[in-house]
Amino acid sequence: MDVSKTIEREDGGASTASVRVAVVDDHEAVRLGLKAAFLDEGHDFVLAAGTVAELVEGLDGREVDVVVLDLSLGDGSLVTENVKVAQGLGAAVLVHSIADRVTLVREALAAGAAGVIPKASSMRTVITAAATVARGEVLNNLEWATAIDADRDFAKAQLGRREREILHLYASGLPLKLAAEKLGIGYSTAREYLDRIRVKYVEVGRPAPTKVDLLRRAVEDGILPGLDADGGDAR
């Protein structure tokens, strides 16, 4: 990402390097407010969209350095999917979220979001955070890490090693039969593991009746590739 250009301010000083910004939020007031703030700071505001699908269509191949992304969009899209699509555009993803959506924040960070900034933050703080992640630098997420650790409503399902392996493969997209073959077990055994996994998620109040639900649970619990996929037996 080319963020080397420096902005000359009216007072003769230099501000943060200019970045190309897009915003995805389903509230028009938020989109307009962020657009005005980024432009006022001399950044290249490329697009404001209500959904990630609108973002992709509106950019039409144009590049952005950072996407400021709301977690919960009105189109019912999945957090993980939204983060991955935005990253696929070559952009860093800065999550812009209200403070009571800890589970979604955890999912966004697990999917690869570069940082999280509360919606209660000042515009200047949001702009600084966006420039930070656009440069590939680490955003201090200590506040959010603490909130996530303190979330007592989030309970991990205690999955055994084989259960984690099946969930890993199945949630990653393999048909259950192929996942079973890969692990050297029978289809019926794999089905039993999958049924057991679903029961365990129900027991901790996080039901996963569909494959998409299992994908989300695998992301949340760090079982998917690139996450904390420690294969130790949790039973």
Residue frames as qw, qx, qy, qz and C-alpha x, y, z in Angstrom:
[[0.000, 0.888, 0.460, 0.000, 0.00, 0.00, 0.00],
 [0.429, 0.350, -0.012, 0.832, 1.36, 3.40, -0.97],
 [0.337, -0.874, -0.350, 0.016, 0.90, 5.70, 1.99],
 [0.647, -0.099, -0.058, 0.754, 4.12, 7.63, 1.59],
 [0.124, 0.624, 0.221, 0.740, 2.58, 10.98, 0.65],
 [0.295, -0.356, -0.526, 0.714, 2.69, 13.60, 3.41],
 [0.025, 0.834, 0.501, 0.230, -0.03, 16.20, 3.79],
 [0.282, 0.140, -0.161, 0.935, 0.97, 19.86, 3.99],
 [0.152, -0.712, -0.647, 0.225, -1.33, 21.62, 6.41],
 [0.127, 0.898, 0.220, 0.360, -2.41, 25.26, 6.27],
 [0.447, -0.882, 0.130, 0.069, -0.20, 26.08, 9.25],
 [0.312, 0.774, -0.551, -0.001, 2.85, 24.90, 7.30],
 [0.449, -0.408, 0.777, -0.169, 3.28, 21.72, 9.33],
 [0.451, 0.177, -0.794, -0.368, 2.99, 18.15, 8.18],
 [0.755, -0.205, 0.321, -0.534, 0.31, 15.70, 9.30],
 [0.685, -0.117, 0.719, 0.010, 0.05, 11.95, 9.05],
 [0.066, -0.159, 0.766, 0.620, 0.70, 10.39, 5.63],
 [0.612, 0.176, -0.069, -0.768, -2.39, 10.45, 3.44],
 [0.265, 0.006, 0.964, 0.019, -4.29, 7.18, 3.19],
 [0.413, -0.077, -0.546, -0.724, -7.05, 6.04, 0.87],
 [0.235, 0.038, 0.773, -0.589, -10.10, 5.34, 3.00],
 [0.454, -0.267, -0.611, -0.592, -13.43, 3.59, 2.56],
 [0.310, -0.110, 0.634, -0.700, -16.17, 3.30, 5.18],
 [0.429, -0.237, -0.786, -0.376, -18.82, 0.59, 5.48],
 [0.073, 0.168, 0.680, -0.710, -21.64, 1.43, 7.89],
 [0.011, -0.507, -0.794, -0.336, -25.39, 1.10, 7.54],
 [0.128, -0.821, -0.406, 0.381, -26.03, 4.45, 9.25],
 [0.456, 0.730, 0.197, 0.470, -25.84, 7.39, 6.87],
 [0.245, -0.956, 0.086, -0.136, -24.97, 9.85, 9.63],
 [0.738, -0.489, 0.360, 0.293, -21.90, 7.79, 10.55],
 [0.716, 0.326, 0.373, 0.491, -20.80, 7.56, 6.92],
 [0.218, 0.879, 0.140, 0.400, -21.18, 11.29, 6.37],
 [0.455, -0.876, 0.158, -0.005, -19.44, 12.16, 9.63],
 [0.774, -0.301, 0.392, 0.396, -16.44, 9.95, 8.94],
 [0.604, 0.545, 0.324, 0.483, -16.19, 11.16, 5.35],
 [0.012, 0.959, 0.026, 0.283, -16.11, 14.81, 6.47],
 [0.600, -0.746, 0.267, 0.110, -13.55, 14.07, 9.18],
 [0.796, -0.049, 0.399, 0.452, -11.17, 12.16, 6.90],
 [0.463, 0.695, 0.259, 0.485, -11.39, 14.80, 4.17],
 [0.216, -0.965, 0.028, -0.145, -10.81, 17.56, 6.71],
 [0.659, -0.600, 0.384, 0.239, -7.58, 15.82, 7.73],
 [0.213, 0.713, -0.522, -0.416, -6.42, 15.67, 4.12],
 [0.464, -0.109, 0.874, 0.095, -6.97, 11.97, 3.50],
 [0.301, 0.136, -0.643, -0.691, -8.22, 10.50, 0.23],
 [0.538, 0.148, 0.660, -0.503, -11.77, 9.42, 1.00],
 [0.034, 0.110, -0.825, -0.553, -12.66, 6.96, -1.75],
 [0.471, -0.272, -0.654, -0.525, -16.09, 5.58, -0.88],
 [0.360, -0.104, 0.638, -0.673, -18.82, 5.27, 1.75],
 [0.491, -0.062, -0.746, -0.445, -21.07, 2.21, 1.53],
 [0.673, -0.356, 0.198, -0.617, -23.87, 0.64, 3.52],
 [0.962, -0.115, 0.239, -0.067, -22.73, -2.95, 2.95],
 [0.464, -0.459, 0.625, 0.429, -19.57, -4.77, 1.92],
 [0.564, 0.421, 0.650, 0.286, -21.28, -5.79, -1.32],
 [0.221, 0.956, 0.191, 0.006, -21.88, -2.10, -2.08],
 [0.345, -0.785, 0.387, 0.338, -18.24, -1.42, -1.23],
 [0.576, -0.089, 0.690, 0.429, -16.95, -3.94, -3.76],
 [0.436, 0.668, 0.552, 0.244, -19.33, -2.71, -6.45],
 [0.018, 0.991, 0.092, -0.101, -18.62, 0.96, -5.76],
 [0.426, -0.654, 0.452, 0.432, -14.86, 0.61, -5.78],
 [0.786, 0.605, 0.082, -0.097, -14.98, -1.15, -9.16],
 [0.854, 0.280, -0.085, 0.431, -11.31, -2.08, -8.96],
 [0.066, 0.826, -0.255, 0.499, -10.07, 1.08, -7.25],
 [0.648, -0.023, -0.618, 0.444, -7.67, 0.49, -4.38],
 [0.402, -0.822, 0.041, -0.402, -8.02, 1.56, -0.77],
 [0.295, 0.445, -0.711, 0.458, -5.53, 1.34, 2.08],
 [0.030, 0.058, 0.816, -0.574, -8.01, 0.90, 4.91],
 [0.411, -0.440, -0.583, -0.546, -11.68, 0.00, 5.30],
 [0.192, -0.136, 0.586, -0.776, -13.40, 1.29, 8.42],
 [0.444, -0.169, -0.794, -0.380, -15.99, -1.43, 8.98],
 [0.584, -0.308, 0.288, -0.694, -19.06, -1.53, 11.20],
 [0.162, -0.172, 0.964, -0.119, -19.52, -4.95, 12.79],
 [0.312, 0.398, 0.834, -0.220, -23.27, -5.39, 12.58],
 [0.124, 0.135, -0.408, -0.894, -24.70, -4.42, 9.20],
 [0.588, 0.205, 0.326, -0.711, -28.38, -4.39, 8.32],
 [0.655, 0.341, -0.496, -0.456, -28.04, -6.86, 5.45],
 [0.924, -0.254, 0.189, -0.213, -27.43, -9.78, 7.83],
 [0.690, 0.541, -0.454, 0.157, -23.95, -10.47, 6.50],
 [0.879, -0.372, -0.177, 0.242, -21.40, -12.40, 8.57],
 [0.273, -0.913, 0.249, 0.172, -18.57, -10.59, 10.34],
 [0.647, -0.309, 0.579, 0.389, -15.91, -13.05, 9.19],
 [0.581, 0.512, 0.525, 0.352, -17.07, -12.87, 5.59],
 [0.130, 0.982, 0.120, 0.062, -17.10, -9.05, 5.63],
 [0.402, -0.784, 0.390, 0.267, -13.58, -8.82, 7.04],
 [0.665, -0.069, 0.629, 0.397, -12.24, -11.35, 4.54],
 [0.487, 0.713, 0.427, 0.269, -13.85, -9.60, 1.56],
 [0.035, -0.996, 0.070, 0.038, -12.45, -6.24, 2.64],
 [0.531, -0.580, 0.528, 0.321, -9.01, -7.77, 3.08],
 [0.696, 0.269, 0.582, 0.323, -9.32, -9.28, -0.38],
 [0.328, 0.922, 0.169, 0.122, -9.40, -5.74, -1.75],
 [0.636, 0.330, -0.234, 0.657, -5.87, -5.28, -0.42],
 [0.192, -0.720, 0.093, -0.660, -7.01, -3.11, 2.49],
 [0.182, 0.019, -0.784, 0.593, -6.37, -3.22, 6.20],
 [0.412, -0.586, -0.575, -0.395, -9.62, -3.51, 8.17],
 [0.031, 0.136, -0.525, 0.840, -10.35, -1.23, 11.13],
 [0.283, -0.529, -0.794, -0.098, -13.44, -2.35, 13.01],
 [0.134, -0.260, 0.157, -0.943, -15.63, 0.50, 14.25],
 [0.486, -0.350, -0.791, -0.124, -17.91, -0.92, 16.92],
 [0.482, -0.663, 0.088, -0.566, -20.04, -0.08, 19.92],
 [0.050, -0.532, 0.760, -0.369, -18.73, -1.44, 23.19],
 [0.687, -0.135, 0.543, -0.463, -21.31, -4.17, 23.87],
 [0.886, 0.380, -0.122, -0.237, -20.52, -6.44, 20.92],
 [0.360, -0.658, 0.659, 0.058, -17.59, -8.31, 22.39],
 [0.771, 0.072, 0.629, 0.067, -18.33, -11.62, 20.67],
 [0.637, 0.742, 0.189, 0.085, -18.45, -9.94, 17.26],
 [0.005, 0.912, -0.410, -0.016, -15.24, -8.05, 18.04],
 [0.599, -0.389, 0.695, 0.083, -13.55, -11.34, 18.89],
 [0.769, 0.384, 0.502, 0.097, -14.75, -12.82, 15.60],
 [0.418, 0.907, -0.037, 0.026, -13.53, -9.83, 13.59],
 [0.190, -0.797, 0.572, 0.042, -10.07, -9.96, 15.13],
 [0.704, -0.130, 0.694, 0.077, -9.91, -13.71, 14.57],
 [0.706, 0.609, 0.356, 0.066, -10.80, -13.14, 10.91],
 [0.663, 0.152, 0.153, 0.717, -7.85, -10.79, 10.53],
 [0.005, -0.954, -0.185, -0.237, -9.07, -7.28, 11.33],
 [0.540, 0.393, -0.326, 0.669, -6.06, -5.09, 12.05],
 [0.129, 0.003, -0.519, 0.845, -7.64, -3.31, 14.97],
 [0.208, -0.677, -0.696, -0.119, -10.80, -2.19, 16.74],
 [0.088, 0.124, -0.197, 0.969, -11.87, 1.31, 17.68],
 [0.053, 0.523, 0.765, -0.372, -14.99, 2.04, 19.79],
 [0.135, 0.669, 0.498, 0.535, -17.70, 4.16, 18.19],
 [0.354, -0.888, -0.254, 0.147, -17.56, 6.36, 21.27],
 [0.615, -0.237, 0.134, 0.740, -14.04, 7.46, 20.25],
 [0.121, 0.779, -0.020, -0.614, -13.39, 10.95, 18.92],
 [0.740, 0.670, 0.042, -0.048, -13.08, 11.43, 15.17],
 [0.139, 0.826, -0.544, 0.046, -9.41, 12.27, 15.61],
 [0.533, -0.368, 0.753, -0.115, -8.84, 8.95, 17.38],
 [0.826, 0.357, 0.426, -0.098, -10.60, 7.03, 14.58],
 [0.539, 0.823, -0.176, -0.012, -8.55, 8.84, 11.92],
 [0.115, -0.725, 0.674, -0.079, -5.28, 8.18, 13.73],
 [0.692, -0.126, 0.702, -0.117, -6.17, 4.50, 14.15],
 [0.792, 0.562, 0.223, -0.087, -7.06, 4.19, 10.46],
 [0.356, 0.842, -0.405, 0.035, -3.74, 5.72, 9.43],
 [0.398, -0.558, 0.718, -0.121, -1.90, 3.41, 11.83],
 [0.765, 0.075, 0.638, -0.050, -3.35, 0.16, 10.44],
 [0.670, 0.737, 0.035, -0.086, -3.05, 1.43, 6.86],
 [0.153, 0.806, -0.570, 0.040, 0.71, 1.71, 7.40],
 [0.809, 0.103, -0.578, 0.037, 0.76, -1.91, 8.56],
 [0.075, 0.378, -0.647, 0.657, 1.45, -0.95, 12.15],
 [0.359, -0.342, -0.854, 0.154, -0.10, -2.60, 15.19],
 [0.328, -0.587, -0.080, -0.736, -3.01, -0.83, 16.82],
 [0.016, 0.160, -0.797, 0.581, -3.05, -1.11, 20.60],
 [0.589, -0.317, -0.524, -0.527, -6.10, -3.25, 21.32],
 [0.202, 0.078, -0.800, 0.559, -5.46, -3.59, 25.05],
 [0.425, 0.008, 0.308, -0.851, -8.82, -2.08, 25.95],
 [0.785, 0.122, -0.269, -0.544, -10.66, -4.57, 23.76],
 [0.554, 0.187, -0.801, 0.133, -8.50, -7.53, 24.76],
 [0.054, -0.076, 0.705, -0.703, -9.39, -6.82, 28.36],
 [0.613, 0.084, 0.118, -0.776, -13.09, -6.59, 27.51],
 [0.751, 0.182, -0.553, -0.312, -12.98, -9.89, 25.65],
 [0.378, 0.156, -0.838, 0.362, -11.18, -11.67, 28.47],
 [0.180, 0.019, 0.598, -0.781, -13.77, -10.34, 30.91],
 [0.603, 0.006, -0.317, -0.732, -16.74, -11.52, 28.84],
 [0.342, -0.157, 0.857, -0.352, -18.25, -14.09, 31.19],
 [0.754, 0.331, 0.259, -0.504, -21.10, -14.89, 28.82],
 [0.647, 0.554, -0.480, -0.209, -18.68, -16.44, 26.31],
 [0.701, -0.380, 0.597, -0.088, -17.93, -20.07, 27.09],
 [0.316, 0.465, -0.749, -0.352, -15.81, -22.30, 24.88],
 [0.954, -0.027, -0.072, -0.290, -17.18, -25.71, 24.09],
 [0.441, -0.581, 0.683, 0.031, -14.82, -28.27, 25.59],
 [0.861, 0.424, -0.171, -0.225, -14.00, -30.20, 22.43],
 [0.814, -0.327, 0.421, 0.233, -11.67, -33.17, 22.37],
 [0.237, -0.477, 0.577, 0.619, -8.79, -33.49, 19.92],
 [0.266, 0.229, 0.846, 0.403, -10.74, -35.50, 17.34],
 [0.140, 0.805, 0.555, -0.154, -13.73, -33.21, 17.63],
 [0.068, -0.809, 0.145, 0.566, -11.52, -30.18, 16.99],
 [0.262, -0.240, 0.733, 0.580, -9.97, -31.91, 13.98],
 [0.240, 0.502, 0.803, 0.213, -13.36, -32.74, 12.48],
 [0.058, 0.890, 0.331, -0.308, -14.65, -29.23, 13.12],
 [0.222, -0.619, 0.385, 0.647, -11.48, -27.75, 11.63],
 [0.215, -0.030, 0.797, 0.564, -11.83, -29.69, 8.38],
 [0.139, 0.599, 0.782, 0.102, -15.61, -29.58, 8.07],
 [0.014, -0.880, -0.267, 0.393, -15.98, -25.89, 8.88],
 [0.215, -0.529, 0.438, 0.694, -13.14, -25.09, 6.46],
 [0.532, 0.461, -0.246, -0.666, -15.31, -26.41, 3.64],
 [0.140, 0.207, -0.949, -0.193, -14.62, -30.14, 3.27],
 [0.764, -0.214, -0.344, -0.503, -17.63, -32.47, 2.93],
 [0.668, -0.523, 0.436, -0.301, -17.89, -34.65, 6.02],
 [0.986, 0.129, 0.094, 0.044, -17.03, -37.79, 4.03],
 [0.617, 0.611, -0.259, 0.423, -13.74, -36.26, 2.82],
 [0.239, -0.734, 0.430, -0.469, -12.96, -34.95, 6.30],
 [0.890, -0.296, 0.299, -0.179, -13.43, -38.48, 7.65],
 [0.910, 0.342, -0.036, 0.231, -11.16, -39.94, 4.96],
 [0.289, 0.767, -0.342, 0.460, -8.49, -37.35, 5.69],
 [0.406, -0.606, 0.518, -0.446, -8.50, -38.36, 9.35],
 [0.321, 0.220, -0.921, -0.030, -8.64, -42.07, 8.59],
 [0.298, 0.125, 0.770, -0.550, -11.97, -42.68, 10.28],
 [0.136, 0.412, 0.857, 0.277, -15.33, -43.91, 9.03],
 [0.136, -0.422, -0.294, -0.847, -18.11, -41.59, 7.90],
 [0.590, -0.608, -0.487, -0.212, -20.41, -42.78, 10.68],
 [0.628, -0.380, -0.324, 0.597, -17.73, -42.04, 13.27],
 [0.218, 0.119, 0.080, 0.965, -17.22, -38.57, 11.82],
 [0.350, -0.539, -0.430, -0.634, -20.97, -37.99, 11.96],
 [0.655, -0.568, -0.470, 0.166, -20.98, -39.00, 15.64],
 [0.478, -0.187, -0.158, 0.844, -18.19, -36.50, 16.34],
 [0.012, -0.301, -0.263, -0.917, -20.12, -33.77, 14.52],
 [0.512, -0.606, -0.501, -0.347, -23.32, -34.54, 16.44],
 [0.653, -0.464, -0.383, 0.459, -21.34, -34.46, 19.68],
 [0.321, 0.049, 0.007, 0.946, -19.83, -31.09, 18.72],
 [0.241, -0.481, -0.358, -0.763, -23.28, -29.62, 18.14],
 [0.640, -0.594, -0.487, -0.017, -24.51, -30.94, 21.49],
 [0.586, -0.298, -0.262, 0.706, -21.55, -29.38, 23.29],
 [0.112, 0.203, 0.127, 0.965, -22.19, -26.00, 21.67],
 [0.454, -0.586, -0.451, -0.497, -25.84, -26.17, 22.72],
 [0.685, -0.480, -0.463, 0.293, -24.72, -26.94, 26.28],
 [0.419, -0.279, -0.145, 0.852, -22.70, -23.69, 26.47],
 [0.186, 0.776, 0.377, -0.470, -25.52, -21.63, 24.95],
 [0.095, 0.610, -0.436, -0.655, -23.95, -21.27, 21.48],
 [0.779, 0.276, 0.554, -0.097, -26.01, -23.54, 19.22],
 [0.046, 0.521, -0.596, -0.609, -24.63, -24.33, 15.76],
 [0.751, 0.280, 0.538, -0.260, -27.32, -26.14, 13.76],
 [0.719, 0.694, 0.040, -0.031, -25.90, -25.27, 10.31],
 [0.817, 0.128, 0.023, 0.562, -22.49, -25.52, 8.67],
 [0.185, 0.722, -0.023, 0.666, -22.26, -21.72, 8.61],
 [0.581, -0.760, 0.067, -0.285, -22.92, -21.67, 12.36],
 [0.918, -0.259, 0.072, 0.293, -20.14, -24.21, 12.86],
 [0.582, 0.487, -0.001, 0.651, -17.82, -22.02, 10.80],
 [0.158, -0.809, 0.083, -0.559, -18.54, -19.09, 13.10],
 [0.795, -0.594, 0.095, -0.076, -17.98, -21.21, 16.21],
 [0.888, 0.055, 0.029, 0.456, -14.68, -22.51, 14.82],
 [0.325, 0.643, -0.064, 0.690, -13.52, -18.94, 14.22],
 [0.438, -0.779, 0.062, -0.444, -14.68, -17.79, 17.64],
 [0.859, -0.480, 0.179, 0.005, -12.86, -20.66, 19.36],
 [0.052, -0.791, 0.572, 0.209, -9.65, -20.31, 17.36],
 [0.790, -0.025, 0.611, 0.041, -9.91, -23.65, 15.56],
 [0.699, 0.702, 0.137, 0.015, -9.59, -22.44, 11.96],
 [0.775, 0.192, 0.024, 0.602, -6.22, -22.10, 10.15],
 [0.276, 0.551, -0.079, 0.784, -4.01, -19.23, 11.22],
 [0.491, -0.688, 0.061, -0.531, -5.63, -19.04, 14.64],
 [0.260, -0.476, 0.763, -0.351, -4.87, -20.69, 17.95],
 [0.861, 0.073, -0.321, -0.387, -5.47, -24.25, 16.79],
 [0.149, -0.455, 0.833, -0.278, -3.82, -26.10, 19.64],
 [0.685, -0.005, -0.613, -0.394, -4.79, -29.69, 19.08],
 [0.036, 0.176, -0.855, 0.487, -4.56, -30.71, 22.74],
 [0.377, -0.424, -0.799, -0.198, -7.42, -32.76, 24.07],
 [0.183, -0.410, 0.193, -0.873, -9.67, -30.43, 26.02],
 [0.749, -0.395, -0.391, -0.361, -11.73, -33.13, 27.65]]
